[in-house]
C-alpha cells in the first residue's frame, strides 16, 4: 500500500513533467509536422532532442 509521502512525490513528479511538456511544446521545434524530415538523416542534436521530448512525454503520462 503506497504511503502518503510516496503519493505526494508521484503527484509532484507528474505535475513537473506535465509543466515541462507544455514548455517544450511552446519552445522546442516539432519534427513530426515537417513532411520531409527523415529520422535516418537526423543530426545527433536532433536525435537527442527527440529522445528528450520522448522521455518527458513518457514521464508526464505515468
C-alpha positions as CSV (number, residue, x, y, z in Angstrom):
1,X,0.0,0.0,0.0
2,X,1.5,3.3,-1.0
3,X,2.2,5.8,1.7
4,X,1.0,9.4,1.7
5,X,4.6,10.6,1.1
6,X,5.1,8.5,-2.0
7,X,1.7,9.6,-3.4
8,X,2.7,13.3,-2.9
9,X,6.0,12.6,-4.6
10,X,4.3,10.9,-7.5
11,X,1.8,13.7,-7.9
12,X,4.5,16.3,-7.8
13,X,6.6,14.4,-10.3
14,X,3.7,14.1,-12.7
15,X,2.9,17.9,-12.3
16,X,6.5,18.8,-13.0
17,X,6.7,16.7,-16.1
18,X,3.4,17.9,-17.5
19,X,4.5,21.5,-17.0
20,X,7.8,20.7,-18.7
21,X,6.0,19.1,-21.5
22,X,3.9,22.2,-22.1
23,X,7.0,24.3,-22.0
24,X,8.7,22.0,-24.5
25,X,5.7,22.3,-26.8
26,X,6.0,26.0,-27.0
27,X,9.8,26.4,-27.1
28,X,11.2,23.4,-28.9
29,X,10.7,22.6,-32.6
30,X,8.3,19.9,-33.7
31,X,9.8,17.5,-36.2
32,X,6.6,15.5,-36.7
33,X,4.9,18.3,-38.6
34,X,7.7,18.5,-41.1
35,X,6.8,16.2,-44.0
36,X,10.3,15.8,-45.4
37,X,12.0,15.2,-42.1
38,X,13.9,11.9,-42.3
39,X,14.8,10.3,-38.9
40,X,17.6,8.4,-40.6
41,X,19.3,11.6,-41.6
42,X,18.7,13.5,-38.3
43,X,21.7,15.1,-36.7
44,X,22.9,14.0,-33.2
45,X,21.4,17.1,-31.7
46,X,18.0,16.4,-33.4
47,X,18.1,12.8,-32.1
48,X,18.9,14.0,-28.6
49,X,16.1,16.4,-28.8
50,X,13.6,13.7,-29.9
51,X,14.8,11.4,-27.2
52,X,14.5,14.1,-24.5
53,X,10.9,15.0,-25.7
54,X,10.0,11.3,-25.7
55,X,11.4,10.9,-22.1
56,X,9.4,13.9,-20.9
57,X,6.2,12.7,-22.5
58,X,6.6,9.2,-21.1
59,X,7.1,10.6,-17.6
60,X,4.2,13.0,-17.9
61,X,1.9,10.1,-18.8
62,X,2.9,7.8,-15.9
